[in-house]
Amino acid sequence: MIVLKRAKLGMLVSYIGRPLIALFAFDLAIAAGYVFLGWQWLAQPEIPLSIFGGVIGVLAGFRNSSAYARWWEARTIWGGVVNNSRSFAREVLSMIAAPEPAMGKEHEICEMKSKLIRLQIGYVHALRNHLRGTPLWSELTGLIPEEEIPGLKAQNNVPLAIQHKMASLVAQCYEAGWIDNMRWTSLDRTLSTLMDCQGASERIKNTPMPRLYDLFIRRFISFYCLVLPLGMVQSLGLLTPIGSTLVGFIFMALDQIGRDLENPFENLPHDISLTAISRTIEINLKQMMGEKDVPEPLAPVDGILW
């Protein structure tokens, strides 16, 4: 996620890159042909540029609104992951306890609490990498018992397998008498809410925007950029490349912004900062356990918070 307060001009220009350079070269050729070669037929002032531009602006604006809604929903979902991870750790630490007849189990119960919370941290890292399609096993070191890693590697959905393990451990706590029925229900409800967050994230990941809609908008913008200098050259002359390229840049930027926002889990600069969110959860949960050796929060790199 880009966190720069002020966008640099170079970043804005490089955002479009080659298409912008190609458009400027085309506009320059049109202006040179009309002014220096006398090709009057290049001037087509009757082209309804304002109508075309208005239609494209409406379509691009609607697509970008839909793309931003997907991006914001993804951020809201991961806000839920943060809150429910904290709630789960709080419930584990405050609810799991030995009843009076089972005193002397404090060490075993502490180990169970630590294991559950570490599994939750591992779950968050696994979910992030599951959505991004990136390697995850190195991040699970110290969070998931080594003997359980081979079994997880055989799973298609690793975060689901981790949460299934967590649910089994919570059930063991109930069978051991460390939690009553109401507390078991509360812990299970929190796990279910986390699973709802995972399912919602996977829905966004696996359901792209309609491809034909994206294709048509890009084709319309390309056509508009091609006819734009033809409609402007008679009035602007040698200034046509400046005016046409500026307008084309706006439309191409709108198109690219929509494409970047519509897929918030691709590990690109415009995506949700899942790595930073996961690190925040890890820090919070480890500090809740009383650990002193916790990682530092992630800082932006070149204005991008991953």
N, C-alpha and C positions, 0 to 999 in steps of 0.2 A: 504494500500500500504506500503510495507516494504521500509523504508528510511534509514536503517543502511548503513553506508559507508563501513563497513567491516562485512561480515557474520561470526558469531561465529561457531566454529567447532561443538559444541553441537547442534546448530540449524540445521546445514547441516545433521548431523547424524539423529536427530529426525525427519527430513523432510521425510525420508523414513520409519523409525521406524521398525515395526515388520517384513516386508518383508526382510529388510537388515539383521536382526538378524537370520531369518530363513535361508537365503542364506548362511550366515557364518557358521551356524551349519551344513548345508548340505555339504558345502565344507570341513569342518573339518572331517566329517564322511567319505567322499571319501578319503581324504588324509590318515586318520588313517587306513582305510581298505586296502589301497594300500601298505603303508609302513610297518605297524605292523602286519597285517594279511596275507600279501602276496597275496592279491586278484589282480593278474595281469590283469584279464579281465576288471577291472575298467578303465584301461588306454586305451583310444581310440584316439590316436594322429592323426588318419586319418580324424577325423571330421573337415570339412572346416570352422573353427571358423572365419577366416578372411573374408570369403565370407559372412557368415551369419551376422557377425557384420557390414560389410559394407552396406548390404541391410537394416538392421534394422536402422542403422545410417541415411541413406538417407530418409527412411520413417518417422522416428521420427523427423528429421530436417525439413521435409516438413510440418508435422503436427504442429510443434512448430512455424514455420513461419506463418502458417495460424492462429494459436491461438493468436500470438502476434499482427497480423494485426487486429484481432477483438478487442483486448485489446487497441491498439493504436487508433483505430477508435472510441471506446467508450470515450477515453480521449479527442480526438479531438471534438467529439460531445459536451461534457460537457464544453470544452473551448468555444464553440459557445453559450452554455447556459449562461456562465459568461458574455461574451461580449454583447449578446443581452439583458440580464437583465440590464446591465449598460446603454445600449442604450435606452431601454424603459424608465428607470427612468429619464434619461437626457431629453428625448423627453417630458415626462409628465411634468417635472418641467419647461421646457423652452417654451413649445408650448401652454399649456392650460392657457388661460388668458381671462379676461372679455373684450369685446369690449367697446368702449366709451359709447354707450347708456346703457350698463348694469353695469355701475360702482356701487359699493356698494355690489357686490357679492364676494368680496375678501375672506371673511371667508368661504363661501360655496365652493369656488373654491379650497382653501387650503385644506379643508377637503376631497374634491374629489381627489386631488393629493396624499394626504397621504393614502387614501384608496386604490388607484390604485397601489401605490408602495408597500404597505403592502401585497396586494393580490399577487403581483409578488414574494415577499419573500415567502409567503405561498405556491405559486405554485412550487417554487424550492424545498422546503422541501417536499411537497406532491409528486412531481415527484420522488425524491430520494427514499422515502419510498414505493412508488408504484412499482419501479423497484426492490427493495430489498425485498418486501413483509413484511415489518416491520410496527409496529403501528405508526401512525402519529398524532393523534388528540392532544396530549399534546403539540406538537410543533407549532400547529396552534393557540394556545391561544394568544390573543393580535394582531394577524394578520388577522384573519377572524372574522367578527361579530358573536357573540354568536348565534343570531337568525338564521344564515345561516348554522350552523354546522349540525343540523338534516337533512337538505336537502342534504348536501354533503355526509353524512353517507349512504344515500340511493343510491349513485352513485357507479357504478362499476369502473369508471375511474375518481377518484377525481381530479387529475391535469387538466384533460380536462374540468370538470365542473367549476373549478376555472377560467380557461382561458375564458370560455364562459361568465362568469360573468364579467370579465375584458373587453371583447369586447363589452358587453352591456353597461357598464359604459362609454367607449369611445364613443359609439354611442350617449349616453345621452349628453355628452359634445358637440358633433356636433349639436345636436338638440337645445341645449341651446345657441348656437352661441359662445361657448368658443374656438372652433377650426374651421378652415375652411376646405374645402374639401381636400386640399393638405396635411394638417397636419393630418387629419383623416386617409388619405391613408398611410402616413408614419408610424403612430402608428399601424395601422392594419397590415402593412407589417412586422413590428418587431414582432408582436404577431404571425403572420404566420410562421416566421422563427423559433421562439421558438417551435411552434407546429411541424415543420419539425424535430427539434432536438429531441423532444419527440418521434415522430414516428420512427426515426432512432434508438433511444435507445431501444424502444420496439421491433424493428426488431431483434436486437442483442440478447435481452433477450429471445425472444420467438422462435428463430431459432438456435438450438444447432448445434454443429459440428456433422457430420454423426456418429451415434453410432457404426456402424459396423467398421468404420475406427479406432475409439478408441479401440474397442474390439480386433481387429486383431493385432494392434501394441502391446497392453499389453500381448496378448497371445504369440506373437513372442518373446518378451523380456523375458517372463517367461520360454519359452522353451530354449532360448539361455542361460539363467542363469543356467538351469539344466544340459545342456551338456557341459558348459564351464569348470567345474573342471575335467570332463572326458578327455577333450582334453589337459589339462594343467598338470595333476598330474604326468605323466611320466617324464616331464622335470623339474617341480618345487618341486615335493615331498611334504615335510611338509610345504613348503611355498605356496602351492596351495590355502589355504583359504585366504591368503593376496592378491595374484594376482587376483583370481577369484572374490572375494568380491569387490575389488576396481573397476574392470571392470563392474561388475554387478551394483554397486552403480551408476556409471556414466549413464548407460542406464536407470535404474529405476528413477534417478533424472530427466533425460530428459523427460521421460514419464510423471512424476508428474508435472513438470513445465508446460508442454503443457496443462494438464488437469486444472491446476489452472488458466492459462491465458485465456482459451477459454470462461470462464463465468465471465465477469468483474463486474457483478451487484449482486453478491451473498452475500455481506457483509462478506467476508473472508479477511485474511491478504494480499492476493495478488491482491485484487480488486482495482478498481479506488477509490481514497479517496473522495467519494461523500459527506461525512459529512463535511470534511474540506472545500471542494469547496462550499457547501451550506452555511457554516458559513462565508466564505469570501464574498459571494454575499450579505448576510444579513448585514454584517458590512459596505460594500461599499454603499449599498442603503440607510441604515439608516444615514450614515454620509452625503450622498448627500442631505438628508432632513434636515440636521442641527442638528440631535440628538446627544446628548453627552453620553447618557447611551447606549452604544453598547457592545455586548459580545466580549470576547477576542478570537483571532484566536485559532483554535485547535492546540495542540502540540502533537507530537508523543508519544505514550504509548508503552514502551518496544520496541522501534524501529519501531512501526507500526503507520502510519497515517491513521486514519479512515475517 
